[in-house]
């Protein structure tokens, strides 16, 4: 029996995965990683997301998650590296560009960050990446970002 609310797409397999991996299984795996991340268990989260990246080498989603682990620990340069890998895997997606822009803002590289954020909005004006990019631009305009150097 499928979980309540699961659609047919949830039971389909992830294409190009190393082992047969259903979408629902991938979702549970990634959610487990985000739970560890939310609890501050960065090593466990990174281990799960690294495994997901190995299982789904053509998906940008695990790379975005790996970037989130690094970003949460203040390692914005390493987060940016993961977001760049995600960009290469999904060049038409705005979300990796928006996250790259966020990392660049936190690194104090404002012109480069704004370029990435604009690209995120141009790629998919109604998508999650555009919404994140717009929020980051508003925070920059309000003087909240980039954070002050301490």
Backbone torsions as a table, in degrees:
resi	resn	phi	psi	omega
1	UNK	NA	133.1	-179.8
2	UNK	-81.0	153.8	179.2
3	UNK	-61.3	153.3	-179.9
4	UNK	-57.0	130.0	178.2
5	UNK	85.1	-2.9	179.9
6	UNK	-73.4	136.9	179.0
7	UNK	-101.0	176.6	177.7
8	UNK	-60.6	-34.9	-179.7
9	UNK	-63.5	-28.6	-179.2
10	UNK	-65.7	-26.5	-177.5
11	UNK	-97.0	-6.1	179.0
12	UNK	-73.5	157.5	-177.6
13	UNK	-86.5	151.3	175.1
14	UNK	-73.6	125.3	179.4
15	UNK	-72.3	148.3	178.0
16	UNK	64.2	20.7	175.7
17	UNK	-82.0	156.5	-176.5
18	UNK	-70.3	-33.8	175.3
19	UNK	-127.7	156.8	178.2
20	UNK	-57.0	122.1	-176.4
21	UNK	-137.2	117.7	178.9
22	UNK	-78.1	156.6	179.6
23	UNK	-60.7	-38.9	179.3
24	UNK	-65.7	-41.0	177.6
25	UNK	-63.3	-42.1	179.4
26	UNK	-63.7	-41.6	179.7
27	UNK	-62.1	-45.0	179.7
28	UNK	-63.6	-42.1	178.5
29	UNK	-59.7	-48.6	-179.3
30	UNK	-67.1	-38.5	178.0
31	UNK	-63.2	-37.2	177.4
32	UNK	-62.2	-42.0	177.6
33	UNK	-61.8	-42.4	179.6
34	UNK	-68.6	-31.0	174.8
35	UNK	-64.0	-45.3	177.0
36	UNK	-60.6	-42.2	179.4
37	UNK	-61.1	-46.5	179.5
38	UNK	-60.9	-30.1	-179.4
39	UNK	-87.6	-0.1	178.2
40	UNK	82.6	12.7	177.5
41	UNK	-92.6	75.2	-171.9
42	UNK	-63.7	-38.4	-179.8
43	UNK	-63.3	-43.0	179.8
44	UNK	-67.2	-40.9	178.3
45	UNK	-62.4	-45.4	-179.1
46	UNK	-62.8	-38.4	178.7
47	UNK	-62.3	-44.3	-179.9
48	UNK	-65.9	-45.9	-178.2
49	UNK	-67.9	-33.8	175.9
50	UNK	-65.3	-40.9	176.0
51	UNK	-63.4	-41.5	178.2
52	UNK	-63.3	-39.9	178.9
53	UNK	-63.9	-36.9	177.5
54	UNK	-69.4	-37.5	179.1
55	UNK	-73.3	-30.4	-177.3
56	UNK	-125.6	67.4	-172.3
57	UNK	-65.7	-15.0	-179.0
58	UNK	-104.8	9.0	179.5
59	UNK	-104.9	136.1	177.4
60	UNK	-77.9	-17.8	-173.1
61	UNK	-59.7	-49.3	177.8
62	UNK	-62.8	-31.1	178.6
63	UNK	-68.2	-38.4	175.6
64	UNK	-63.2	-38.5	179.1
65	UNK	-67.1	-41.7	176.7
66	UNK	-61.9	-38.3	176.1
67	UNK	-62.9	-38.6	179.3
68	UNK	-63.4	-37.2	178.2
69	UNK	-62.6	-48.0	-179.3
70	UNK	-65.1	-43.0	-179.1
71	UNK	-61.8	-41.3	-179.6
72	UNK	-61.5	-24.8	-179.8
73	UNK	-97.3	7.3	178.9
74	UNK	78.8	10.4	179.0
75	UNK	-93.9	72.0	-173.1
76	UNK	-65.2	-31.7	178.0
77	UNK	-65.8	-42.0	178.2
78	UNK	-70.9	-35.1	175.2
79	UNK	-61.2	-44.8	179.5
80	UNK	-59.2	-39.7	177.8
81	UNK	-59.4	-44.7	179.1
82	UNK	-65.2	-40.3	179.4
83	UNK	-66.1	-33.2	176.8
84	UNK	-67.2	-38.4	175.5
85	UNK	-62.4	-43.7	178.6
86	UNK	-60.2	-39.2	178.0
87	UNK	-61.6	-41.9	179.9
88	UNK	-65.6	-35.0	-179.5
89	UNK	-75.7	-29.8	-177.9
90	UNK	-135.5	71.5	-174.3
91	UNK	-64.8	-19.2	-179.3
92	UNK	-97.7	6.4	179.5
93	UNK	-97.4	135.9	179.1
94	UNK	-79.8	-23.8	-174.2
95	UNK	-63.1	-45.9	176.7
96	UNK	-60.9	-35.7	178.8
97	UNK	-66.5	-41.9	179.7
98	UNK	-64.0	-42.8	178.8
99	UNK	-66.3	-38.1	175.9
100	UNK	-61.8	-42.0	177.5
101	UNK	-61.1	-40.2	178.1
102	UNK	-61.7	-47.5	179.4
103	UNK	-60.7	-42.9	179.6
104	UNK	-63.2	-38.6	176.3
105	UNK	-59.5	-45.8	-178.5
106	UNK	-69.1	-21.0	176.3
107	UNK	-86.3	-4.0	-180.0
108	UNK	82.6	11.7	-179.5
109	UNK	-95.8	70.3	-170.2
110	UNK	-62.8	-49.4	-178.7
111	UNK	-59.4	-42.9	178.9
112	UNK	-66.3	-38.5	178.5
113	UNK	-62.5	-46.3	-178.8
114	UNK	-63.2	-35.5	176.4
115	UNK	-62.0	-44.5	178.8
116	UNK	-65.2	-42.0	-178.5
117	UNK	-65.8	-39.7	176.8
118	UNK	-64.2	-41.8	178.6
119	UNK	-62.1	-38.7	178.4
120	UNK	-61.1	-41.2	-179.5
121	UNK	-71.9	-34.4	179.8
122	UNK	-71.1	-36.2	-176.8
123	UNK	-65.9	-44.0	-176.3
124	UNK	-147.3	80.7	-172.2
125	UNK	-54.9	-26.0	-178.2
126	UNK	-104.4	5.6	-174.0
127	UNK	-90.2	175.5	179.3
128	UNK	-61.2	-38.0	179.8
129	UNK	-62.2	-41.1	178.9
130	UNK	-66.3	-39.9	179.2
131	UNK	-64.8	-43.6	177.7
132	UNK	-63.6	-45.4	-179.6
133	UNK	-59.7	-44.4	-179.9
134	UNK	-62.4	-41.4	178.4
135	UNK	-63.2	-40.5	179.4
136	UNK	-67.6	-39.3	177.4
137	UNK	-64.6	-41.8	178.2
138	UNK	-62.8	-39.9	178.3
139	UNK	-65.5	-38.4	177.9
140	UNK	-65.6	-44.9	-179.8
141	UNK	-65.0	-30.6	178.7
142	UNK	-79.8	-6.4	178.4
143	UNK	86.1	9.0	179.8
144	UNK	-81.1	-34.6	178.7
145	UNK	-120.0	148.8	-5.9
146	UNK	-70.2	156.1	-179.9
147	UNK	-64.6	148.9	178.8
148	UNK	-65.4	141.2	176.7
149	UNK	-73.7	134.8	179.5
150	UNK	-108.1	NA	NA
